[in-house]
Amino acid sequence: MVKRLNPPSGSDAADLKNRALEQAAIALSNNRPNDAEQLTTEILKSDPRNIRALHILGCALLSQGRAQKALVPLEAAARGRHDAEVDTHLAMALRQTGRHEDALARLKRATRRQPTYALAFHELGCLLSEMDRDAEAVEAFYHGIAIAPMMPDLSVQLGYAHLRCRNAVAARTAFAQALDIVPNSPDALFGMAKSHQEVGENREAAGFFRRYLAIKPNDAGAWITYGHCLLEQGELDDGYACFRAAARGGSQRYARALGSLIASGHGRFWLKPSAAAQYMLGSAR
């Protein structure tokens, strides 16, 4: 005879739900969005207005690149809880689905909320940059850094916004701040290289490109830019070696490296593209 089990009491059911929510949050933070989605979906079957479950589900869908589907739970969570974190994640979904103005309005709301949430300023700055409003993006990133000075990506993105505003000196300061926090940040190393290159400091730029390429050796664009720095300094053999490194790995990379080599204003002058191609083929493939 099968023993009949009593359904959980109200307090037991609440405990089970809270444990499931904690497991979902842990799964999301451990880069297991599928598990977080499954757990929160089960919770929402019996409690469709659970704000925390809606928020975690929306974030799990965002993590999987499913921004359109994430809008529904995140909009529901935002209606039930007015805080900067929910607003920011909803804005991220809006941005990823092309609704930039709606995302901007939501982020401006998020940055006014208390307590402050540094990621809101990061997302606001990135969105403004995407909308070609870099001067406003710079201001947003500075606000974020004031709140979270040890969040390196705020300084990295500030540096790139300064570069787009043609302020290489300010960009260098921002990238240096990021490197103080994470000494081998590839994005900061590349940005520092570009900020030196922008003002003709090719020797300094080459040093940062070398550090970047030690971490990201398959970045064909970086090899090409590094090669131009070396050609500018008259280091022709090492410069051409960079173009060959950029050319390895397929026909598209080869064509890009060859085109950049032909267009270079330093080093050899190629009377015919075929001559440059023959030079590259010597060790590119």
N, C-alpha and C positions, 0 to 999 in steps of 0.2 A: 504494500500500500504506500503510495507516494504521499509524503508529508506535505500538507498545504502550508505555504509560506504566507505570512501576513505582509501586505504592502508596507513600504517604509513609512514611518510617521512623518509629519510635516517637518520636524527638525532634522530627521535623518535624510529626507529628500533634499533639504537645503544644504546639508553638509556634502552630500554626493555631488550636487550641482557646483558648489564652491570648489570642491576638489577637481572636478572636471575643468572648471575655468582656470584653475591654477596650472593644470597639466597642459591646457591649450596655450596659455601664456608662455610656459616653459618651452613647449614645442616651437612656438613662433620665434622665441629668442634664440633657440638652438638651430635655426634654419631648417625647420621641418614644417613648412606651411601646410602641407597636405594633411598632416596629423591635426594641426590646429583647426583646419577647416572641418574635418570630420567631427571633432569633439564639439565645436561650437554649433555645427548644424544639428547635432543631436539635442543639445540644450535648447536650441531655439524651437524645436518641434513642440516642446511642452511649455516654453516660456518665450514667445516670439518677441517680446518687448525688452528682453534682458539687454541692457545697454552695453555691458562689458562684453557679452558674447557677440553682439552686433559689431562692436569695435574690433575685436580680435579677428572675427571672420573677415571683415573688410580689409584689415591689414594682411591677413593670410592670402586673400585673393590678389591684393596689390603685389605681394612678394612673388606671386606666380605669373605676373604680367597680365592679369585679368582685370584691368582697371574698370572696364565698363560694368562688369558684374559687381565689382567692389562698391560702386556708387550706391547701390540700393541699401546695403547694411550700414554704410558709413553715413548716408543721409539720415537714416532712421536714428542712428546713435547721436548724431549732431542735434537732432530735434529734442532728444531726451536728456542730453548732457552738454551744457555750454562750457567747454573748456578748450584750451589752446591745442592740446594734443589731438583731440578728435577733429577739430577744425583743420589742423595741418594735414592729417591723413586724408581727409575729404578733399582738400585742395590738391593734394598730390594726384588723387584719382581724376579730378576735374582737369588738371593740367595734362595728364597722360591721355585723356580722351579729347584733347584739343579745345577745351572750354577755358581758354586762358583768362578771359575777363572775369568769369565766375570764380576761378581759382584765385585771382588777384584779390577780389572782394573778400573772399573767405580768409585769405592769409592776412590781409590788413586787419580783419577782425581778430584773428588769432594773436597777432603781435600786440594787440591792446589788452589782452586778457591777463589776469593775475591768477596764479603765479605765472611768471614769464616762462617761455618754452623756447630754448635756443634753436631747435630744429625749425620752428616757424620762421625765424629770421633767415636761416639758411635757405629754406624753400622759397621764401619771398625774393631773396637776392638772385637765386637761380632762375626763377620765373621772369623777373625783370630783365635779366641778361638775355634770356631767350626771346624776350619781346624787344630787344635792342634798346633797352633803357638802362645802360650800364652805370650812368652817374647815380641813378636812384638805387641800383643794385649795390654800389659801393657803400652807400649810407646804410642799407639794410645789413650788409655783412659787418660793418663796424658796430652796429647795435648788437648783433649776435655775439661778436667777440667780447664786448663789454660784459655780457651775461655769462658766456662760457669761453674764457680765454684759452682753455686747454683743449678745445675742440678743433683739431688741426684743419679739417676741411673748410671751416669758415675762413681761415687765413689763406688757404689755397685758392678758394673761389674768389676771395677779395683780390688776390694777386692777379688772377686772370681778368677780372673786371678792370683793374687798373691798366693792364696791358692793352685791352681793347680801347681804353680811353687814352692810349699813347702816353701813359705815365709810368715809364720803366723804373724810375727810382722808387716810387711808392710800391710798385709791384715787387721789387726786390726785397723791400722791407717786409712785406706780407709773406713772401715765400720763405724768407729767413726765419720768421716767427714760426711757421709750420715746421721747418726743419729743426728748430730748437725742441719741438715737441716730439716729432718722429724723424730722426736723422736720415733715414733711408726712404722717405716718402717719394715714390716715383713721380707723382704729380707735382710735388713741390720742386724736385730736382729738375724736371723738364721745364717748369715755369721759370725757375732761376736761370737756367740756360738761355731761355728765350729773352728774358729781361736784360741779360748781358748782351746778347746778340743784337737786340733792337738798337742799342747805342754804340755798336761797332766794337764791343769788347769781346772779340772772338776768342782770345786765349782763355779768358775766364769762362766764356760760354762752353768751349770745348771740354774743359774740366768737368763741368756739370753734366754735359752730354755723356761723357765717359762713365760717370757714376750711374746715370740713368740707364744706359745700355747694358751695364753689368747686371742690372735687375731685369730689364726688359729687352733682351737681345733680339727679339723677333720684330721689333718695331721698325719697319722699313722707312717710314717717314723720318724717324729720329736719326737713322743712319745717314740719310740724304742730307739732312740739316747739319749734322755733325761734319759730314764731308765738305759742305760749303764753308763751314768755319775754318777747317784746315786749309782749304784752297786759298781762302782770304789771307791766311798767314804765310802762304808760300810752301806749305807742307804737302807737296803734290802727290807723292807716292802714297802717303797715309790717307790723303783725301780721296784718291781714286779707289783705294781699298775699301773705303766706306761705301762708295757707290756699288762696288761689286757685292759687298755684304747685303746691301739693300736689294740687289737684284735676285738673290737666291730665294727660291721658294715658289716659283711659278711665273707664268707669262705676264700676269698683271703687274707683279712687283718688278719684273725685268723691264717692262715698257715704261713704268713710272721712273725707275732709276735712270734708264737711258735718256728719257726726255729731259730729266733734270740735269743730267751731265751735259747734254748738248746745249742747254740753255745757260749753263754756268758762264759767268763773265770772267772767270779766272782759270788759270792753268792752260791746258792745250786749247787751241782753236781748231774746231772740227770743220773742215771744208765740206765734208759730206756726212750725213747721218750714218751712212754705211760704215764709215771709218770708225766712228764712235762705237757702233754696234760690234764691229770686229774686235775692238779693244776690250769691250765688256765681255764678249764671248770667250776671251782668252782664259778667264777663270770664273765666270759668273755661273756657269752651268756644269 
